[in-house]
């Protein structure tokens, strides 16, 4: 699981720093730039308590799969 219910602390599986690359002009001049995360605000339910977190879009997809988010419920067949 991604959280410890006793301390309500989250351990999200993504690096805290974004990747570094180059911005390249038409003349092939290079300058440093950072690739920033696609952060989304998500409300999740833990032990009946709502928490709002900013997480990357990839983690949102994983939270939806787990069924932890409040705006997404798994379809029960």
VENDA-V467070 format. One record per residue. N is the residue number from 1. PHI is phi in whole degrees, -180 to 180 (* if undefined). Layout:
n:N phi:PHI
n:N phi:PHI
This chain:
n:1 phi:*
n:2 phi:-97
n:3 phi:-139
n:4 phi:-105
n:5 phi:-66
n:6 phi:-70
n:7 phi:-102
n:8 phi:58
n:9 phi:-101
n:10 phi:-104
n:11 phi:-122
n:12 phi:-86
n:13 phi:-94
n:14 phi:-152
n:15 phi:-66
n:16 phi:-75
n:17 phi:-103
n:18 phi:-82
n:19 phi:-78
n:20 phi:-111
n:21 phi:-149
n:22 phi:-123
n:23 phi:-96
n:24 phi:-116
n:25 phi:-84
n:26 phi:-62
n:27 phi:-85
n:28 phi:66
n:29 phi:-75
n:30 phi:-118
n:31 phi:-134
n:32 phi:-73
n:33 phi:-150
n:34 phi:-110
n:35 phi:-91
n:36 phi:-89
n:37 phi:-73
n:38 phi:-86
n:39 phi:-79
n:40 phi:-127
n:41 phi:-89
n:42 phi:-128
n:43 phi:-100
n:44 phi:-122
n:45 phi:-108
n:46 phi:-131
n:47 phi:52
n:48 phi:78
n:49 phi:-111
n:50 phi:-84
n:51 phi:-133
n:52 phi:-105
n:53 phi:-131
n:54 phi:-101
n:55 phi:-132
n:56 phi:-66
n:57 phi:-61
n:58 phi:-65
n:59 phi:-72
n:60 phi:-60
n:61 phi:-61
n:62 phi:-69
n:63 phi:-66
n:64 phi:-64
n:65 phi:-65
n:66 phi:-73
n:67 phi:81
n:68 phi:-90
n:69 phi:-74
n:70 phi:-83
n:71 phi:-92
n:72 phi:-140
n:73 phi:-120
n:74 phi:-67
n:75 phi:-82
n:76 phi:-96
n:77 phi:-100
